[in-house]
């Protein structure tokens, strides 16, 4: 199954918390403590988000981080790309570069998996950090009543 990296997970936790604390600056130390995650790795992820322009860093004794964009404009895809780069491959043959695939000449799943990759990318692009803060507004969640 597709799995987001720990770096992306930390980034999403951080921007979610910044969106919740919109009027305050949050420190990397406080985030790491709150979520019981690696301060070192979180600090590196936060720097990537600063470099991408999605987060602003504040220096000093009361320094920390805050969103530099509105939560409703920042997508999960933006966060993933800022941290992992522009890679949307779900199988090796979708990566840019050379591949050593023994079935490339007779592969029958390359195109269907490309469709799946595009659907996953569309989902990440359609979900915003604001939706991470208020999951009850998720438009794609449906409840199903079972009749027995």
N, C-alpha and C positions, 0 to 999 in steps of 0.2 A: 504494500500500500504506500501511497505517497506520504512522505513525512517531511515536515518543515524542520530545518536545522535548529539547533539550540540557539544559534546567533539570531535567527529570525524570531524565534520564540521570545528571547530577551528583548529584542527591539519592539515587538508588538506589545509586550507587557509594559515597557517603558513609555511608549507613546500613548497607550491607553491610560496609564496613570497620569501623564501630563495633561491629557484631555480632561480627565476628571478634576484635576487640580489647576484649572485654567488660569486662575489669578495668582498662582504662587509658583515659585521655582522649586523643583525637586532635585535633591542631590543623588548622585550615583550611589553613594553609601546607603542612603535611606531606601532607595529602590532595591538594592541588593539585599539589605536586611529584611525588608518587607516580604520579598518573594523568595528568600533563602536561595539566592543565586550568586554566581561568581562575580565579585566586584570587578576583577581584572577583565573578564570577558565582556561584562556589561559596559565598562568604560570604553573599550574598543568599539563596541557596537554603537554607543552614543556618539563617538567621534565620527563614525561613518554617516550617521544621520545628520550631524552638524554639517559635515562636508557636502552632503546632498542638499542642504538648505531646509530640511524639514524641521530641524530642532535648532534652537539657539542656546549657546553656552554662555553662562554668566560667571565671571571670575570673582574671587574674593571669599571672605569668610562666610558670607551668606549666598555664595554662588551655587550654581547647579544648572539645571536644564529646564527648558520650557518649549512647547511647540512654537514653531516659527510660521506655521500655516494653520488655517482653520481645520478642525477635526473632520468636518464634513467634506473637505476637499482632498484629504490625505487618504489614499487607498492602501489596502493591504499589499497590492502589487507594488506601489511606490516604496513601501518599507522593504519588501523582499528584494527589489532591484537595488536599493541603496546599500543593502548589506551583502547580498550574494552576487550582484552584477546582473547583467542581462542574460540569464540562462533559464530557458523554459523547457529544456529537454527532459523528457521522462524516461527515455531509453537512450543508450549510447549513440545510436545512429542519427539521433536528432541534434547531437552536439556539433558545433562547428569544428572542423578539422578532420583528420584521418581516423578511420575506425577499422578495427580488425573483426569484422562480423562474418562468421562462417555461413550465414544463410542470406546474405544480402542479395544474391542473384535470384533467389526464389521466395523472398520474404512476402508474406501476404498480410502482415499486420502493420506495416510501416504507415500507410495512409490512414487507416482507422485510428492509430495511436496519435497521429498528427492532429486529427479532429479532436480527440480527447485532450491533448495538450492545449489546444486553442480554447476549449471549453473551460478548462481549469484556469487558464490565464484570464479569460473573461470574468470568471467568478471572483478571482482575486482583485481584478480591476473594478468590479462593481461594488465591493464591500469597502466601506470607509471606517476610519478609526472611530467616528461618531457612533457607528453601529456596534463597535466593540464595547463602547461605554454603555450603550443602552440596547442590549440584545433583544429586548422585547419589541423593538421596531424592525427587526429583521423581516424583510418582505418575503423571503423564500421559505420560511419555516411554516409548515402546515401541520395541524393536528389531525389525526385520523381516529375516528371512533370505530371501535370494533364491535360488531354485533355478533353475539354468540347465541 
